[in-house]
Amino acid sequence: MSGLARMLMDRGAIVTGSEPTPNDQTLKLVEQGARITRDQLGELLCHDVDLVVRTAAVPATNVEFQIAGRLGLRTVKYAQLLGEVMSEHLGIAVAGTHGKSTTTAMIAHTLLRCGMDPSFVVGGTVPQLGGGSRSGTGSPFVAEACEYDRSFHALKPRIAVITNIDADHLDCYRDIEDIIASFRHFARLVPLDGKIIAAAEDHVASALHVLDTPIEWCALETEAEWTTKSTGLTRGCHGGQVFHRGAHVADLQLAVAGRHNLSNATLAIAACCACGASPQAAADALGSFSGVDRRMTELGHAAGVTVVDDYGHHPTEIRATLEAIRDRYQPKRLICVFQPHQASRTRLLMDDFARSFTHADLVIMPEIYFVRDTEADRRSISAAMLARKLEERGKEAVFLATFEQVTDHVRSIVQPGDLVVTMGAGNVWEIGRDVLADREMKIAQ
């Protein structure tokens, strides 16, 4: 929402809004000229307002949304307005259960470096890009396409990028087949003279096998339209040789860790080439990409301990991120502070979560970050239950209900050479900040 608001303001729109919990994004919007209130009571609404936009997280029962209706104002969801803006550009929509923020940011960064002056909206803060959005003068408009609430069905892309398809958001999807069908609907939004760029994996293939739109498949090691073959690690980050239809077209060296980012980068190169970039120019630009905030973000060091923060909140993301952190830092011990996000996700993916912490030496869990959960959901599951599940599988795990308890425990056990990673889509990053704030942190003997 903040990225789209910023983009609209860049184009001269008058923007007001409400946000119960102010943050860096809202403060920057205020500095740019937006009027923002903490109360969602409709005090900034009047008959002069042309359009009211709400995120999918705001229910129809919201007081401010109901006031907009009584005033007769036109209302749309975020994705609908994003689709309207996209229709005026060469729209590049990046979808996928995992990696879409990073891949969107990779494409935006690369197009900028290649001189195409794109517009973009990323679902995260990208310090290198000055935030999460931008209004450029060029034709490309790169946007993250979220599958939650089937929001991405409102977009109007000419190029669609699909990173992967996995079981998630099972509070609004029936099962994996329902999710695959939703991605198929999204892919059908691309016109026949457009292009789909997709990771060569099973669920994605199931979604796309019936389509007539041109598809360029991307893979690591195996043959596809775009293939990247790994050349190993340099300073903990992957490099590779990029092939297009069997011909070697670029050499790539990433500055962000994780084999999964080699896959994201392959998709990004293919997307940028579809916009007119050359493969090597795109690969060179990606070599300077430093990542999205809260994606393996190094918060700092204290008394020989490194603290990293990550947004990962799905088992697949946790597994890939912990492996990447081990490759990058090779810590003496990897201590993961994981805050489960949403009761229904924790309950429905419990067994997958229990298998996802292989690369951690110790897992510490505060209580679940409850969001969009019913009272029945909240009563059905707890972080303590997940911690016990990990212990049953032989993984050392500790449940401590509050952030204060977790922070005190971390301070009491860490030793020089340890790495602490806070993980989750909630506010778990506060624990990492508080650990670092104590410069006289007690180091266990």
N, C-alpha and C positions, 0 to 999 in steps of 0.2 A: 504493500500500500504506500509506504513512504517513498519508494523508488518511482512509482507512477505519479505520485503527487509532485515530486521534484521535477519530473520530466514535463508535466503539464505546466508547472510554474515557469519553466524555461521557455515555454511557448507563449507565455503571456496570460495564462489563466489565473483568475483569482481563486485561491484555495483556502478553505477553512477545514477544520477537522476536530475530532475528539480522540483522546487516548488516555485511558485511566492511569496508565503507568508510563510517565514520560521517560524517554531514553535519548541516546545520542542522535538518532535519526530525527526525532521530533524537535529536538533543540536546534538542529541544523535547518530544519524547515522553517522554524520561527525566525532564525537569523536571516533566512532568504525572503521572509515577508509573509509567511502563512500565519493565520490566527488559529491557535489550537487550544482547546479547553480540556480539562481533565474530566469534566462531568458530561456524561452522555444524556443530557436532558434537553437537547435541542435549542439551546440559547443562541446558537449561531445560524440557525435556519430561519429563512424568511421567503417570501414569494419571489424575490429576485434571484434565488438560487436556480441555476439551470439544470443541475444534475447532482444527485446524491449517490455516492458509491460506498458500498459496504463490502468488507471481507466476508468470505464464506464462514468465518468463525463467529460472526455477529448474527444471532438468530432473529427471526421475524418478530419475536416478542420484545426485542430491545426497545426501550422507551423512545430513544431518539429516532429510530427507524419508523416507529409508529407515528410520531409527530410529523415526519416527512410525508407520510401517507395522508395524514389529515390535511396537510397544507396543499396536497395535490401535486407534489413535486415528483419529477421523473426519478426513478430509482433503478440502479443496476448493481450487479455484483462486480467485484474487481475484475474478474476474468472477462466479463462482457466488454468493459471499457478497454481493457488491454487488447481484446480482439479488434475493436473499432480502430484503435491507434495502429495496430499491426497491419490492417487492411490498406493503409496509406503508404506502406513501405514494402521492401523486400523482406518479408517476415521470416525469421529463423526461430522456430519454437523448439526448445530443448526439453524433452520429457524423459522420464525414467524413475524407477523407485529409488535409485541411488545415483549420486554423482552429477545430478542436473545443475546444481548451483556452480560447482567447480567447472563443469564443461561449458556452461553459459559464460562464465567469467573468462575462461580460456579463449573462447571464440571472440568475445568483445575485445579482450586485450590484444589478440592477434590481428583483428581487423583494424584496430587503432594503429598498431605498429606498422601495418601494411598500407597505411595512408587512406583508408576507406571511410574514416570519420563516422562510425556507426552510432546509432542510438541503441540503448540497451536498458533492460531491467533485470537485475540479478536478485535472487531471493536470499541475499546475504550482503554483508559489507565487504567490499574489496578495496583495501587501502590504496593499492596501486592505481586503481581507477577513480579514486576520489570519492568512493561510496558505492552504492548499489545501482545507480542509474545515471543516465546521461542523454541529452538531446544533441545528436550530431546533425550535420548537414548532408551526410551521405545517404544512400538508399537503404543499406542494411539496418534492420531493427531486430536485435537479438533479445529473446525473452525466455525466462524459465517458465515451463508449462507444467503446472501441478495437477496431479491426478486426483487429489482429494476432492470429494464432492463433485467429481467429474468436471472440475473447473476448466480443464484444457479443451473441453468440447466447444467452448465459446471462442477459441482462437481462430485466426485466419492465416496460417502459415503457407509460404511457398516452398520452404525447406523445413522438414521436420527431422529432428535428431532424437533417436531413442537409445539411451544408454544401457538399459536392462529392464526387466520386468520381474518383480518378486512379490510375495504375499505381504501386503501391508494395508493399512487403513481398512481393516476388516470390520470397523464400525459402520462403514458405508458401502462396502463390497461384500458380496455373499461368500466368495471363495476365489481362488486363483483364476479359475475359468472366467469368472465375472470381470476380474481385473484385466485379463487378456482381451476380452471383448471390448472393454472400455478403451484400451490402447488401440485396438483395431479401428474403433470409431474415430479416435483422434487422427490416426494415419490417413483415414479416408478424407479428411479435411484438406489434404494437400492436392492441388489440381494435377491433372495428367501431365501438364507441362512443367510441373514442379519436381521435387526430388525428396526422397526419404533416405536418410543416412542412419544406419542401424547397426548395433553390435550383433555379431553373429552368435547368438545364444538361443537356447531352445524355446523359451517362452516368447521371445521377440519373433522368432521364425513362425511360431504358431499364430501370432497376431497378424502377421503380414503376408502369409502365404497366398491369400485369396485376392490380393490387390493388383491392379494394373499400373499403378503409379511407379515410375522408375525407382529402384532401390539400389543403393550402394552399401554393401556389407563391409563391416570393419572387424578385424580380428587381430589377436596376438598370436604369432608363430604359425597359425594355420592359413591356408590359401583363401583369399577373399579379394574383392575389388581393392580394398585397402588393407594391407597387412604390415604390422610392425614387429620386427624380430629383435628381441632384447640383446643388447650388447653388454649387459651387466650393470653394476652399481658404481657410481662415482660420487663420493661423499654422501653415501646413503640414498642417492636418487637414481632412478632408472634412466638408461639411455637406450636408443634403438635405431635400427635402419628401417626406413619407411619405403614400402613397395606399393605401386599402383598398377594393378593388372599385371603383376609379375615383374615390372621394371622398377629398379631402385631409383627413387626420386628425391629422397631427403635423408639426412642424418639428424637425429634428435637427441638432445641431452636435457632432461628436466631438472628443475631446481626445487621441485616439490616431491616428497617421498611417496612411495607406494606403487606397486605394480598396477593397481587399479587406475592410477593416474596415467600410466602409459596407454591404457585403453581409452581413457577420457581424451587424451591428447590426440590419439589417432582419429577419433570422431571429430575433434575440433579442426584438425588439418583438413579432413575431407569436407567439412562444412565451409571453411574459409576458401578452399579451392572452388567450391560451387559458387562462391561470390566473386571469383576472379583472381584470387591470390595464387601465387606459385607455391608448390609444396615446400621447397627449401626456405622460402621467405617466411612461410607460416611456421615451419619447424624452428627457425632461428628466433622468431618472435616468442614462441612458446618457451624457449630456453630461458627467457628472462621473467617468466610468469612466477610470482611468489605466493599465490594462493588466496583463498577466501578466508575471512575472519572466522574463527572457531572451526577451522578444518586443520587439525594438527598444528595449531598456533602455539608457538613457544612464548609462554608468559614471562619466563625469566628463570633466574637461578638464585638459590639462597643456601649458604653453608654446604656447598657441594651437591645440592639436590636440584635437579631440573624439573620444572613444572610446565606441562603442556595442556592445552584445552582443545576439546573436539566436540562437534555437534552430533556425532554418531549416536543413534538411538534405536537402530534396527540390528538384529543379530548379524546380518551380512556386513553391515558397515563396521560394527564393532570388531569382527574378526579381521577384516582387511586393514583397519586402522591400527590395531595393536601389532599386527605383523609389520606394517610399515614403520611404526615407531621403533620396533626392535631393530629393523634394518638400519634406520637412520641414526639412532643414538647408541645402540648396543649397551643398554644400562646394566648395572649390577643386578638390580631388581626393578621390575616394572609393576608399579602399584596403580591399579585402576580404581578411581572413585566414580562409580556409575550410578546415575540417577535415572531409574526407569521413567519413561514418558508415556503416560496414559495407561489406565488400568486395563482397558480392553486389549491393547497391544501386548501388554505384559502377560495377561492370562492366555490369550490365543496363541502366542508365540513362545510360551514358557519353555518348552523343550529345546527350541532353537536357541533361545537366550542361554540356556544352561550349557550348550556346546560351543558358545561363541567366544569364551574368554581363555582359550587355550594358551595364548601368548602372554597372559598376565600371570605374575607370581602371586599376587594378592588382589582380591576384589573387595572393596568397601562400598556399601550401599546405604544411602539415606532413603527415606520413604519416597514413594512414587510421586512424580509431578503430575497431579491430576488435572486433566483438561478434557472438556467435552464428555466427562464421565458421569453416568447416572449414579444415584446412591447405591443401587444394586451392584453396579460395576465396582464401586469403591469397597463394598463389603466383601466382594468375591475374591480379592487378591491383595497381596501386600508385598513390599520389597523383601520382608523377612522370609516369605515363602520362596522367593527366587533365590535368596542367599542359601537357604537350606538345600535347594535343588542343586546348586553348584557344589556344596559340600558333599552331597551324595555321589557326585561324579569325581570326587577327589580333589576339588579345587578349594584352596583356602579362601573363605569368604566370611565377611563380617557385616552384620546389619546394625547400624546405629541411626536412630530415627531422625535426629536433628543435625543441621549443618554444623552447629557448635561442637557436638559430640564427634562428628567426623573430623573436623579440623584439629581438635585437640588430640585425637587418636593418631592422625597422620603425623603431627608434630612430634609425638612421643616415640614413633617407631622408625622414622626415616633415618637413613645412614648416607654418608657421602657415596656418590656413585649411583644412587637410586634415581629413578624417574617417576614422578607422579603425574598421571593424566586424569583430568576431570572429563567425563563424557556424559552427554545427554542433551536433549533439545530444550530442557528447562533452564533454571538459573544455577546449575551446579558449578558454573565457572566462578561463582563467588567464593567457593571453597579454595580454589587455586589462588585467587587473589589474596585471601586472608592468610593462607599459608606463607605466601611470599612477603606479606606485609610485616610478618614477625621476623625481622632480620636477625634477631637473637634466637632463632628457632632452636629448640633443644634437639640435639642429635643423639640418637640412641647409641649407647656404648656396646 
